[in-house]
Amino acid sequence: MVNVYGELIVEEFKEATYHSRQERTTVLKQIDVLNDQLNKARREMLFERIDPADFKIMKADCEERSTP
């Protein structure tokens, strides 16, 4: 009997938090994309393909897009 209640509670919790979990997943994917872009820009700056001023612009753009 306890297992049935436990399963019901877990199922209700999953349903109640579904949208929050989906939003979290979306935000984490966006963060990964922005981090990848910054890492690429850092590499480009390291190999002197872009100058530090351009990197700062790219970094500011990523920070702006990551702020809700």
Backbone torsions as a table, in degrees:
resi	resn	phi	psi	omega
1	MET	NA	-40.8	179.7
2	VAL	-64.0	-38.5	179.2
3	ASN	-62.4	-37.2	179.3
4	VAL	-64.6	-45.7	178.6
5	TYR	-64.2	-41.7	179.0
6	GLY	-60.8	-43.7	178.8
7	GLU	-64.6	-40.4	178.0
8	LEU	-64.4	-41.9	179.6
9	ILE	-64.3	-44.5	179.3
10	VAL	-62.0	-43.8	-180.0
11	GLU	-63.6	-43.0	177.8
12	GLU	-63.9	-40.4	178.1
13	PHE	-62.6	-44.1	179.0
14	LYS	-60.6	-42.9	179.0
15	GLU	-66.5	-39.9	-177.8
16	ALA	-70.1	-28.6	-176.6
17	THR	-105.0	7.8	-176.3
18	TYR	-56.6	-50.3	-176.1
19	HIS	-66.4	-37.2	177.5
20	SER	-64.0	-41.6	179.4
21	ARG	-67.3	-38.7	178.1
22	GLN	-65.0	-43.3	179.1
23	GLU	-63.5	-41.9	178.6
24	ARG	-60.9	-44.2	179.2
25	THR	-61.1	-43.3	179.3
26	THR	-62.9	-44.6	-179.7
27	VAL	-64.5	-41.6	179.3
28	LEU	-63.4	-38.2	176.8
29	LYS	-65.0	-40.9	178.3
30	GLN	-63.9	-40.6	178.1
31	ILE	-62.6	-43.0	177.9
32	ASP	-60.0	-42.8	179.2
33	VAL	-62.5	-45.6	179.6
34	LEU	-64.8	-40.8	177.3
35	ASN	-63.1	-40.1	176.7
36	ASP	-61.7	-41.9	178.7
37	GLN	-63.8	-43.0	178.4
38	LEU	-65.3	-40.7	178.1
39	ASN	-62.6	-40.6	177.9
40	LYS	-64.5	-43.0	178.8
41	ALA	-63.9	-38.8	177.2
42	ARG	-62.2	-43.2	178.5
43	ARG	-62.6	-42.5	179.4
44	GLU	-61.9	-40.0	178.7
45	MET	-68.5	-40.5	179.7
46	LEU	-59.2	-41.2	-179.7
47	PHE	-90.6	13.6	174.9
48	GLU	58.4	33.5	174.5
49	ARG	-86.5	-24.3	172.3
50	ILE	-131.7	155.5	-179.7
51	ASP	-91.3	163.3	-177.2
52	PRO	-57.7	-31.6	179.3
53	ALA	-65.1	-40.9	177.7
54	ASP	-66.1	-38.2	177.6
55	PHE	-61.5	-43.5	179.6
56	LYS	-60.6	-38.3	177.7
57	ILE	-64.1	-45.6	179.6
58	MET	-62.8	-41.8	-179.8
59	LYS	-64.6	-43.8	178.8
60	ALA	-61.5	-39.3	178.5
61	ASP	-63.4	-43.7	178.8
62	CYS	-64.6	-41.5	178.7
63	GLU	-64.6	-38.9	179.0
64	GLU	-64.4	-41.1	-179.7
65	ARG	-72.3	-22.9	-179.1
66	SER	-85.1	-12.0	179.9
67	THR	-86.0	127.5	-178.1
68	PRO	-67.8	NA	NA
